[in-house]
Amino acid sequence: MAKLYFYYASMNAGKSSSLLQADFNYRERGMRTMVWTAALDTRSAGMVQSRIGLEAAAHLYTPETDLWAEIMAAHQSAPVDCVLVDEAQFLAPQQVWQLARLADEGGIPVLCYGLRTDFQGELFPGSAVLLGIADALVELKAVCHCGRKATMNLRVDASGAPVRDGAQTEIGGNDRYLALCRRHFRAALAS
């Protein structure tokens, strides 16, 4: 029975490298995968890239993409053995339900990788639905500078000062975000 998985973590926990390893494992066994990533993340359009140098071509989704229709059309041409979605926090709620339908009705395992919360500790809409309906939730671990598990994403400005307000989504990497434990996240915002 196919399942919908949500692998979540803070920034710098290895979500993309974990996705790329899973993709490699399927393909190494002669299976066909479809890798998807958010068109919103323009840093590497059409690619899933990890900080450690791994990468793979990916289909791009926008909030309007009908993932069920797109993936089932490809599946009818040549069977898809697994769907892997990077930046899953950017999925629209209806897209998460489409991915669940792929697992339930299409019989295709779906592995989603993304952030749980934003820079204010709030759930992303896509992540909220994934946390609610995924068959399996897997927390990947990142490490705070103190050695504790990092669960929070602190947005910083160009000078490294914490950012408290702004749009939920602002694309960036190590230049814009720090993965921190809750204690150090709260301390940074209080300063």
N, C-alpha and C positions, 0 to 999 in steps of 0.2 A: 504494500500500500504506500503510495507516494505521500509525502508530507511537505508542509510549509515550515521552513526553519527561519529563525531570526537570530543572527549572530550580531550582538551589539556590544559597544564599548565606547569609551571616550576617544579622543584623538590619539593618534600614535600607538594604538594597541595592536596593529598588524591586521586590521580587517581586510584590506585589499590584498595583502600577501596571502592571507588564509584563503580568500576567494580564488586567487590565482593558483594556489596549490591544489584546491579541490578541482578546479577546471582541468589542470594538468593530469590529475589522477584519473578522471573520467576519460579524457582523450587518450591517455596512455593505454587504456583498456579497449580502445577502438570505439568508444561511445561518442555521440554527438552532443555538444553543449551549445547553449546560447548564452552569451554574456551581455548584460545590459548595464548601463550607467546613466546618470542624469545628464541631460543636455545642459542643465543649469551650471554644472561645473565645467567651465571653459578652459581650465588649466591644461587639460590633455584631452581635447575633444576627440571622441571616438576611441578612446583607450582607457583601460583600467591600468593604473600605474601604482606601484608600491614604493615606499620610501627606500626600500633596499634594492631597487633596480629591476624588479620583475614587472612585466607588462603584457597585455593582450588586447587585441582589437575588441571593441564592444559596440553593440547597437545602442543608440541613444534614445532615451524616452523623455518626453515632456509631460506635463500634467494631462494633456489631451490624448496621449498615446493609449490606444486600446490594446493592452498587453495580451489579453486573452485572444483577440482576433489575430494579432501579428504573430504570436507564437504558435497558435493552432494552424495558421496558414503554412508556416514553415514546417511544422510537424507533419502535415499532410504530404508535403513534398518529400521529406526525408525525416524519419523519426528523430525527435529530440529526446535525449535521455536525461537531461538535467538543465534547468534554467538557473543562472547565477546573477544576482542583482547587487551591484555596488551602489553606494550612496542611497540606500533604501529609505533613509529618513526623508528624502525628497519625493517619495511616492505619494500620490494623492490617495486618500482613503479608498476610493472606488478601485484604484489599481491594486491595492493590497487584496481586496476581495476578488479581483480578476486572477491574481496569482494563487489565491486559495482555491479558486475554481479549477485552475490548471492541475493542482495536486489532486483535488477531489474527483473531478470529472475527466480530466485529461490523462490522469495517471502519471504525471511528470513531477518529479521532485523539484522543489523550488528552494534555493538557498539565498536568503537576503542578508546583506551585511550593511550595517549603518550605525549612526550615532543614536543613542537613546534620547539625549537631551541637548538643548541648545546652550548658549553662553549665559543664560539666565536661570538654568536649571529646569526649564520647561520642556515638556515632551514635544517633539515634532509630530505633526498630524500622521504622517506615514508610520512612524515608530509607535505611536499610540495604538493604532489599529493592529500593527504586527504584534505588539505586546499582548493585545487582547485576544487575537485569534490564531496565532501561530501554534502549530503542533509541538514545536520544540523551541525553547529559548536557551541560547548559549551566550554567556557573558565571556568576552575575551578580555584579558587583563592588560592594562597599561600601568605604569608606575609613576607616582608623584616623586618630586625631588627629595621627599623625606623618606621614601622607601615604601610607603603605604600604597594600596591600590588606588589608582586614579580613576575617578568616576565622573568628574566634572570637566567642562571645557571652558576655560577662561579666555575671553576675547581681549586682546591687547591692541593698543594703538601703535603707531610707528616708533614711539619712544619707549614702548614696553609697559605703559601705564594701563591698568584695567579699564575696560569699557563696560559701562553699566547699562546703557540704553542703546537702542537702535533696532534695525530690522532683524527678524529672527534668522534670516539667511544672509550670510556674507561669506563668499567663497574665500578660502585661504588655508594656508598650511601652518608650519612652524613659525612663520613670520606674523601670524595673526592670532594664533591660539596656543594655549598651554594646557596640557592635561594635568589636573591636580586632584588630590584627595579632597573630600568635602571640607575638611578643617582648613586647609590652605586656600581653597576657593573662597570660603567665607571671609577669611582673614584678608585676602587680597581685595575683596570688594569693600571691606570695612576701612581700608587704609585711605 
